[in-house]
Every structure is written in C-alpha cells, then in structure tokens.
Amino acid sequence: MSKIQKPKPPAEPPRFAEPLPGIEWPEELTDDAIVEGGTISGGEVAGQTANRVSLRRLVFERVTFTDNDLTRLELSDVIFDHCDLSNAQFSGAAIHRAVFRDCKIMGIDLSDTLLRDVRFEECYGDYANLRFADLKHAVFETCSLNNADFYGSAFQKVHFQRSKLDHAQFTGTKLEGIDLSDCEFDTLLAEPDNVRGCIISLGQATAFLPLLGVVVKE
C-alpha cells in the first residue's frame, strides 16, 4: 500500500504573471533602492552592501549571491530558482510571498526577519540562521535544515514536510501544533515546555525523551 501523502500546506504564491521580461541587476545598489518587474538570469551578485533595498515582482534564475549585506531588505512577490544564497546577510528583512526553489541557503542569515507566505522547496539550508524570526504561513518542503537555528522564533502555521532537522535549534520556540512526523532527525535542541503539543511519529519519540529528562536503559 502506498504511503498517503500529506496535502501541500497553503502559502500564498507571488503575485505576478510569468514570464517577466529579462532585466539586469544594478551594478551598484544604494540605500532605499528599488529593483522590480523582471527576470534576472545567471551571473553573480557580489560584494554589495545596502540598507532597505526593495525587491518586487522578480524572478532570479541560477544567480549566485556572494558577500552581500542587504540588511532590512524588503522583498515581495519574488522567486529564487536554483540560486546560491549561501551565507547571504538578510537580517531584519521583511519577506512576503516568496519562493525559494532548489536553492543553496547554507548559513543564510535570516535572523530577526518577518516571513509571510514563504515557501522553501528542496533547499539545502544547513546552518541557516532564523533566530528571532517571525514566520506565518511558511513552508519547508524536502529541505535539509540540519543544525539550522530557529532560536526564539515565532511560528504560526509553519509546516515542515520531509525535511532534515538533525540538531536544529528550537530553544525558546513553541512547537505546539507543528507537525514533524515525516521529518528526519536524531536530536533536536528544545525545552520541555516548548515541545508540548508537537506532532511526531512513534519512531521519533526517542529523540524527545532527553528533552523530558527521561533516561532510556538498554
């Protein structure tokens, strides 16, 4: 008998009709710059530092972001497709209706971010930093998030599906109603009060026993 698949959880998609016209990324960004309405394909966005940049109605295809510090980024209606955002500095960002599809986001800094209607699909995000992030209608589907840091984050209608979460940090984050039953992990870092109401499979129960102060004798 085939395994019953959980339905895809809702997250409002970006609001634009594809395809968008091809455009070029600006050679130099300034504070409060706006980039909108197009597709940016290939190449590298490197060494740029700016505050409060707005990215709107954009598709990035196979773009590599290197050594960029775009703090307090405003990002809405954007798709990142097969992009490399490893170690990108996006702390303090406000992200609405975005999709990260088959992207490398290892070590990305999304601390103190506001995420609304955001999907991460088949992303490699080990060591991603989402400390004190505020997530609502966020989906992590078939992602690797080993050692990711969700310390002190706020979750509302956050979904993890078929993702790897070994040694992920959830201290200070309430997991009530969060379904981890089809995710992979041997150890989670969390507090007993915050795992109450978390949904897990029978096979994952042993990973939660140390959080409850229970010692299993073999």
ZIZISUL-V903419 format. One record per helix or strand of 2 or more residues. SS is the DSSP state (@ for helix, = for strand). FROM is the first residue (numbers start at 1). TO is the last residue. Records with the same first field share a line. If there is no record, write none. Layout:
# ZIZISUL-V903419
SS = FROM-TO / FROM-TO
This chain:
# ZIZISUL-V903419
= = 34-41 / 44-46 / 54-61 / 64-66 / 74-81 / 94-101 / 114-121 / 134-141 / 154-161 / 168-169 / 188-189
@ = 192-195 / 202-212
